[in-house]
Structures are given as C-alpha cells and as structure tokens.
Amino acid sequence: MTAPFLKMLKNVELKPITGTFVNMLISDTGICNSGKKEWEQDFRMLKAMGMDSLFVIRTEVEQNGVHLSAEDPRSTTWPEDENLLDLVFRLADEYGMNLYLGGPISITNLHLGDWKKEIDDTKRYYDRTVAKYQGRPCFKGLYVTLEALPWHFNFLDICTGVLSYMRENFPEKKTFMSPSFGGPIGNMSTHYTVDQWVDIYGKYFFRNVKGLLDYCAPQDKIAAPACKLGEIEDNGLAEWYIKVGQLFKECGVELWSNVETFQRPFPGHGEPPAVFRQVDYRTLYMKLQEASPLVNKIITYEYFSCMSPNTEWGSSRRLLARYLEMIGKNPALIDEIYG
C-alpha cells in the first residue's frame, strides 16, 4: 500500500464493535460456565458498549455420532430458561438486540462427503427452530454456519443450498455469513492470495448467490500489527477489504468485518495448536484501524469467551478495558457491571 494509506491508518476514527457471535456449545476459545448472573452481566455490558446484534454461531453439532445441542435442558440451573438458546433469545429481547440464528453442523456428514444430507438436515432444523422462536421480536436473521472454504467438504454447495432454502422459506429474515480471508486452497496446505480468493469465491459462489445473501463479515485472521522503528507498516489487510468489498458490491452483499478477539497460537511457542486465547490489545487496535473506514459494520468472535471478565482467560478483563479506552468509553463501566 502507498503512503496515503498509512497516513489514513494513523488518523482513522475507530468504528466500534456492534455485534458479537455467541457460542453456547463447547468452545475452543475457552469454557465460561456462566450462570444466569454472569449472562446478564455480559448482556448489560454489551448494551453499555453499544452492541446491537448477536450471531448464534451454531446450535447443534454432531461428531462421531455424539450430538451437542444449545437446547440441552441440563444447560441451565435456573427456572427462567429451559435451555441456553431460550436464555439468549430472552436476553436479546430484553436488551433490544437483533439476533441471527445459526444452525447445525454434522462433522460425520462432511467427512463422509454426504453434503446433500447436510443440506437436508439443516432444512429440517430451520423449519423446526424458526417456527419455535418466530414470535421473538429480536429474531431478525439467519446465519449460514459453515465457513465456506473452497473445495473442502463441498462447503460451497452446502452454503448455496442453505441460502436458497432460507430465502425461499423465510424471506422476512436477513441472511448472513462469515467465511475467512485467505482460505486454504485445494491441497489444504497453502492459502489463497486476495486476488485468487476474489476470483475463486466470486466465480464459484458469490456471483451465484446474488440476491440470496444480505451481509458477509469475513474473519480477518491476520494478527500482525506491523511496525518498524516506530512507523506503522502495511500488513496487507486493507487490500483484502478493498478488493473483497468491490466483489461484494457487484454481488449485492454488504461488507462487514469479523474482527476476531482471539489470537491463534504462535508457532514454536509451546502452546496447544487449537486453543485460542484472547488477542493482544495492540493487534485488536490495528485490526479495528484497518477495517473501520472500509466496512459497514464490525462484529467479533466473540465477546463472551474472549472479552468478558467472566471468561476463562485472566487478561480478558484487561482486553475489555483497553478496548473501551480505544472507543472513548470509561473502563469504570467494568467495575460498575461486574464488580
């Protein structure tokens, strides 16, 4: 990128995070074990910091014949909610948020290459679950749970089928996806460049679902706040937003960003390869700087396990404090809400 971009980056006004995923099943970003008090604290903070949208990443997962469900009646120990999905809908209504409902994933279906069964299972799930929660004021949209990585488990075929079904059967609901920047190519060992991503995704997916997909928030993935001798360097993330944004405009899709608040383990640092702790606040600052002038909305994965003081990792409270400072809010909010 050119020098004018670097000047813009230094002077950009940060766009706040206004939505978060919520994962009520086993999470690789940490187990929270929250009860009614902790969930309500988190929703109070979401409202106080300006969040207006929730994205339920998935509500059913199957692997090797074992099923997990956000509607498991053992997941609440208080009388107000029969299960965690009921709780999230109740609190979303109470705090005036928009909720986008994600569906199921069957890992067995994907590994067996049975992608048509995956679509059929997803259809049945949405028929049942949309009917169950249709009367909730917060219920505004549907989330395509798969991340749509090209050539991997027929993800593009599944996502196209699911989007078509959503639009045909639930036209009043907005549709949303969150694939990743730099997805792996066919051999799963290397990743697309931005030009390859735009070409492949555009040719084989986004142009084909024009009119079916309303919003897309790519996972930013990149976590390198490049700086040398005190001067900010370009790490290439803005190029992704600019070029993907051009593709989305052509396809009638509104560009959002999924600015991740977890950090992938660094190679050679001895951390488990699939445990994602909360991000360094400098990295979060960088990612917000680059996304803010180029996207319509910023969401994150995810507040509840990466930023909440109730979560597993000890520095999440401090990450929240640094984020509040970034957007001009007083970190004293944390003590007021969480104690």
Secondary structure, DSSP 8 states (H G I E B T S, - for coil): --HHHHHHHHH-----EEEEEE--S--TT------HHHHHHHHHHHHHTT--EEEE--SEEEETTEEEETT-GGG--STT-SSHHHHHHHHHHHTT-EEEEE-EEEHHHHHTT-HHHHHHHHHHHHHHHHHHHTT-TTEEEEE--S---TTSTTHHHHHHHHHHHHHHH-TTSEEEE--BTT-B-TTSSSB--HHHHHHHHIIIIITTTTTT--EE--B-------EETTEE---SHHHHHHHHHHHHHHHT-EE-EE--SEE---TTS---TT--EE--HHHHHHHHHHHTTT-S-EEES-HHHHT-TTSSSTTHHHHHHHHHHHTT--THHHHHHH-
